[in-house]
Amino acid sequence: MSADPVDLIAIIAVALHVVLGSIAVILISARRRPSTAIAWMLTIIFIPYLGAIAFFLVGLSRLPKRRREKQREVSELILARTEGLDRVSHRDEWPEWLGSSVRLNENLGALPMVGGTRAELTDDYEGSIASMAADIDTAQSYVHVEFFILALDDTTEPFFAALERAAARGVTVRVLSDHLMSILSPARKPTLARLAAMGAEWHGMLPLRPLRGQWQRPDLRNHRKLVVVDGRVGHTGSQNMVAANYGKKKAIKRGLHWHEVMVRLEGPVVRELDAVFVTDWYSETDKLLPLDTTPVVLGDDPTLLDAQVLPSGPSFENDNNLKLYTTLIHKAERQVSITSPYFVPDEAIQLAIITAASRGLLVELYVSEVGDQFFVYHAQRSYYEDLLRAGVRIYLYRAPTVLHSKHFTIDDDVAIVGSSNMDIRSFSLNMEVSVMVHGADFVQRMREIEASYRAQSRELQLDEWVRRPRGEKVRDSLARLTSSLQ
């Protein structure tokens, strides 16, 4: 008696489901957080074939082996290159806990804490572009540019004009921007044409070209923002090189514009920032640029700061920024103030923040009242109730401004500013760069910026939050589930 074709198809489907499930158990459980593994397993069980396809497209969170080898190669060169680079100006003024945090950062990212640093913060969008353009106009040897989003428009024209003038003087101009974001940008053609016309060398970061063997998980992106001029002066922070409305039609229609914070650096720390660019350039071009190995001489200026660059991302074996941020929050003794446009924390970060508030510290979180990404916006709202119950003060920056700044301060001693959000994507999936700075004056300037946020925000209250409409609660909870599929 022959088998019913329908029954045969069902048996084959079940067998495939079992095979897929078995493979998924092995792949998913390897070096993955339990919550993430469970989320993926449930997805594959309840949406078997689509779930499996999704996992093989976006479930593998490390870059290809060759890229990770390049990161290790440059990290070893960085550690061995310059005697005395780890000299600092004010070690005797560090809080007791800072030394171990510096060592952690160095072990994770291969970049030491260095002294002799001048650091200036700016939260003026067009002012920061003007500052970068002015520094480019002093370039004599090279300009290194790296942005997640790089677009030629009316706002960024002064920056491109400065690059053009530099190239005309014979300065080498090297430019990196994220390949996928470049493809999606309506300004792609004029931007690349302008760079080519001036003689700049441009490469897309993490290109998606499967026919050329260039492929990795599509949502692993290079989110870094930095400019380095001659190894003397550097800029980094949250700001992309694009108009304040990000050129998004929906944002323009809603009247949204982005608020950012950038830091301008001078001193030996700039060569550390440039080492991040050198690593990324090597990854994209196979050309290893020379690292600065000139002797480091620190002045006796008491206003100079100690600073440490923190690169992180899927080219490393560890979640560098997650480990450092969690450590710093646990070390805090008086105050933790966090600014993050996309706040979807790892369990460790959420626990550290709640624990800090429960220890009686002043803990502040600055986020936008309005969101530009539906799932992230609702996912982050799902974390607010636990924070509010622990005593965290949450400030919602009023619309139509999107508070896109990314920084936090610990007590009166340490501040971190850069490209990294306090979210799972920045901790595990994006390549990021941040700078940790020790210095009371620098932290005080950051406090002034935080005070300006409070003046433009409304404080969220627990009783108001728990009474929000049921539909919003459902959307928040469902969006939170998607944050674990990483």
N, C-alpha and C positions, 0 to 999 in steps of 0.2 A: 504494500500500500504506500503510495507516494505521499510525501509531506505536502501539506497545504502551503502554497507560495506565501500567503500572508503570515502563517506561523513561522516559516523559514526566515522571512524578512525580519520578523519580531525577534527571533533568536539571534540573528546576526547583529541587530541593533543593540540588543542587551549585551552580547559579547563585546562589541566595540565599546560600549559604555563602561564595561568592567575593565577592559584594557586601558582605555583612556584614564579611568579613575585610578588604576594601579600606577600608571606612569606619572600621573599628576601627584599622587601621594609622595613618590620619591623626589620629584623635582621641586614640588612646593615646600616640602618640609625641610629641605637642605638650607641651613643657615638663614632662616627666615623667621620673623617674629611670629609667635603662635597666633596672635589675632589676625595677622595678615594671611597666614596659612589657612586658618579656619574660613576666612572670608572667601578665599579662592576655592577651597574645597566645596563650600556650599554653592558657589556660583556654578562650578562644573557639575555638581550633582543635580541641581535644579534646572540648569540651562546647559545640558551636557555638551552639545557640539559647539554652539556659539560660545559657551564659557571656555571650552578648550582652545578654540581659535583665539579668543581674547587673551588667554593666558600666554600662548606662544607668541603673540604679538607684543604684549606689554607686561608680561609677568616676570621677565628676566631683567633684574635691576643692575646688572654690571655691564660695563663696556666690553668690547671684544678684547681678547687676551693681549694682542699686540699693543693696544692703546694703554692698557694697564702696565705693560712692561716699559713703555716709554715714560710713564709717570715715575716708576721706580728708578729708572735710569737717571732721570734729571734730579730726582730727590737725593740720590746718592752723590751726584756732582755738587749739589747745593750744600750738603752737609760737610763736604770735604774741601770746599773752595777757598775760603778766606779766614785766616786766623784772626781772631779778635772781633769777628762780626757780632758775636753775642755779648760784647761789652755794653753795659747799660749805664745810664746816668744817675739813677736814683734808687738803686736796689735797697738802700737802707730805709727808704720811705715806703716800700711796698708793704701792704698788709701781710700778715703772716701766711695767709692761704694762697697768695698769688704765685709764689715760686713753684708750687706743685702744678698749678694750672698752666703756667708757662711751659713747664717740662712736658705736660700732657700734649699741649698744642704742638710743640716741637717734634715729639715722637710721632704724632699723627700726620702732620703736614710738612715736616722737614725744614721749617723756617723758624729761626730763633727770635727771641725778643731782642730788639736792638735799641740803643740809645741815640741821642743826638737828633731827635725828631722834632720838627715843627709841624703842627697839625691845625688846620683851620676849617671849621664847619660852615656850610652855607645851606640855607633852605630856600634860596631864591632861584627859581627854575631857570629863567633866562640869564640871571646873574652867574650861575655856575657854568653855563655854556660860554659866556663872555670870558670867565676866568680861564677856562680850558683853552679858548682861542688865544688869549693873551700869552699864555705860557707856550703854546705852539709857535707863536711869533718869535720866541727867543731860541728856538731849536737850532742847533748847529750840526748835529750828527744824525739823530733819528727821532722819529715819533712813532710810538706803538699805540694802537687804538684797538679796543676790544669791547663790543657792546652786544647784548642779547638782541636789541632792536637798533638798527642803524638806518635812518631814513633822511633823505634830503627833502627839506621843506622850508617854509619861510622862517621858522624858529631856529632851525639848525644851520641855515645858510652861513652865519658867521663862523661856525666851526669848520665847515667844508672850505670856506674861503681861506681860513688860516692854514689848513692842510695844503691847499693849492699854493699859497705863498711859500710855505716851507719847501715843498717839492721843487718849486721854481728856483730856490736858493741852492738846490743840490742836496737837501736833506732827504734821507731815506724814510719813506712813509710806508709802514706795514699796517694792515687793517684786517681784523677778524670780526665777523658777525655771525650770528646763528643762522645756519643754512635754511632751516625750515621757516623761521620767521622772515628771512629774506624772500623766500618763495611766496609767502603769503602777503607780503607788503605790496600795496599798490604803487609804492615809490621805488620798487626794485630797479626798473630799467634806468630812470634818471640818476639814481644813487650810484649804481655800478658804472654807468657811463661817465659820471663826473669823476669818480675815483680813477678810472682808466685813463681819462683825458689828462689828468694831472700827473700820471705816472706812478700812482700808488699801487702797491701789490696787495690785492684783496683775496681772502680765502673764506669760504663758508665753514663754520664750525659744525662738527658732527653731521656731515652730509649724508643724505639718504639717496644713494645712487646704487641700487642693488646690482645693476648690470656692470658696474665697475668694482664690485666687491666691497662697496662702502655701505654697510648696513648695520644697525643696532636697533634696539628697542626705540620706536619712533618718538616716544615722549621723554626720552633721556636728552635733555637739552643743556646747552652751555648758557647759563643765565648771568654770567659775570659782566661787570661794567668797569672799565679802567682805561686810563690814558697815562702814558709815561713819556716824558720828554728828556732825552739825553741821560736818563738815569738820575737826573737831578731833582725833578719834580714829578709828582704823580697825583692822579685824581681817582677816587673810587667811591662807590656808594650805591644808591638805589636807582639813580636816574638813567633811563635809556636816552639815546640820541635821537629824539623824535619830538614833535610838537606836544604841548602839555595835554592835549586831548587825545594823544596817541594815534591821531588820524583815523579813529574808529567812527564809522557813520552813526552807529547807535549811541556812542558817547557824545558826539556832536549834537545829535537830536535831543539828548537828555540834558545837555549843557554841562556834562561832566568834564573835569580837568584834574590832572594828577599833581599831588604835592610830594616833593622829594627832599632828601638830604644827601649831600655829597661832602666828602672830606678831601682837602688839598694837603698833600704831604711833601715835606722836604727832609733831606737827611738820608742816612744809610738805609732806612726802611724802604726807600723808593726802589733800591735794587732788589728787595724782596718782592715787591709788587711786580717789578719787571720780570722776575723769575717765573711768576705765574704766566705771564704772557709768553715767555720763552718756551715754557712747557707746552702751552696750547699751540703755539706756532709749530713746534716740533711734531706734535700729534697730527696736525693737518697737512704739513708740507714735507715731512721727513728731513727737514733742515734744522739742525741744532745751532741756534745763535750763540755767540760767546757770552758767558756769564761774567759780570764785573768782578774782578779779583783784586782790585786796587786796595791798598791798606786802609783800614778804618781808623780815623782819628776823631775822637770825641772832643768837642770844645767844653769849656767850663761854664757855659751859659746856664744859669739855674732854671731858665724858662724852658729848656729843651726837655722833651718827653721821651718815655720808653714806649715802643710800639711793636706789635707783632702781627704779621699777615697770616691769615688762616685760609688756605685754599681747601675746598672740600668738594665731594661729588663722587660719582660712580667710577672714576678712574682710581680711587683709593679703595683699600680693602675695608676701611672703617667709615662710619658716619661721623666724620671729623667734627663738624659744627654741632651735631647733636650731643656728642660726648662733652665738648667744652662748655656749651651753654648749660647743660644739666649740672655740670660740676660747679659753675659759677653761681647758679641760682641756689644750690645747696650751701655754698660757702658764704653767701650774703649774711650780713649781721644786722643791717638796719633797713635797707630799701632796695627794691627791685622794680625798675620801670621799663616796660616792654612796649615797643611800637612795631606792629606788624600788620600789613594790609590783609594778609592771608594767614589767619591763625587757626591751623588745624593740627594741633600738637600731637606728637608721639606720646605714648603713655608715660614715658619717663619724664618728659617735660611737664606734662599736665600734673603729675604727682609732685614734681619739684616745686612748681608754682603754688599748688595748694598747700604743700608742707610749709613753704616760706610764709604764706599768709597765716597759717595755723601757729607758726612760731612767734607771731606777733609783729612781723615785719610789715612795713608799708609796701604793698604790692599793687602796682598800677599796670593797666593794659590799655593801650590806645589803639583803636581800630576805627574803620570807616563806618559811618551810619548807612552808607549806600554801598552796594556791591556791583562789580562789573562782570563777575563770573558766577552764574547761578548756583552751581553745585558747591563751589568753595564757600560762597556767601552763606548758604544755608547750613553747610557742614560746620562752619566755625561757630555759628549761633548755637549749635547743639552743646557746646562746651561752656557756655556762659553761666548756666544755672549752678553748676558745681563750683565754679570760681566765685560767684557772688556769695554763695552759702559759706565759703571758706573765708570771706572777707576781702577778696580782691576787688579793687575799685576799677570799674570798666568805664572808659570814656569813649563815646561815639562821636567821631569827627563829622561835623554836619555836612550834608549834601549842599551843593553839587560837587564838592571836592572829594576826590578819592585819595585818602591818606596812604601813599605808596611808600613812605619812608620805612627803613628797616634798621632798627638799632635798639639797644637796651643798655641800661646803666646798673651797676652794682655798687651800693653804698655811695660814698663820695670819692671813690678811688679809681674805678675802672668803667670804661665804656667800650661797646662794640658797635661798629657801624659798617655796613656793607650791602651786599646784594641778597643776603639770605633772609627769607621769611621764617617765622616760627611755624613751619608746617611740614608735613611728612614729605611733600615733594622736594622742598629745599634740603631736608635732612638726608634723603636717600637717592633722589632721582636727578636733581639738577646739579650742574657744576657751578659752584658759588665761590665768592671771595669776600672776606670780611677783614677788618683791622681791629685788633684789641689795643686800646690805648690806656696807659696809666698816667694820671695827672689830674689834680684837683681842679685846675683852671679849665681843662678840657671838659671834665664832667660837669662843671658849673655851666659852661656854655650849652651843653646838652640839656641840662635842667631848664635853661631859659627857653630852649626850643620846645621842650615838653610842656612848659607853662603856657606857651603860645597855643599848643594843641588844646589844653584845658579851656582856654578862653574861647576857642572855636568849637567846643564840644558840649554835649550834654551827658551827665553821668547817669548810667543805667542803674536802676534800682531793682532789687530782688522782687518786691511785691508787684511791680509793674511787669516784670519779665515773666513771672509764673502765670499771669493773667492774659498773656498774649493769645490770640485766636488759636483754636485747636488745629486748623488747617496749617498754620505756620509751624506748629510743633511737629506735625506729621512730616512736612517737607524737610524740616531741620533734621529729624531723626533718620529719614530715608537717605538724605544726602550724606549723613555721617557714615552710613554703611559703605558708601562708595569710596570713602577716603582710605579704607583699609585695603582696597584692591590695588596694591602697589608692587 
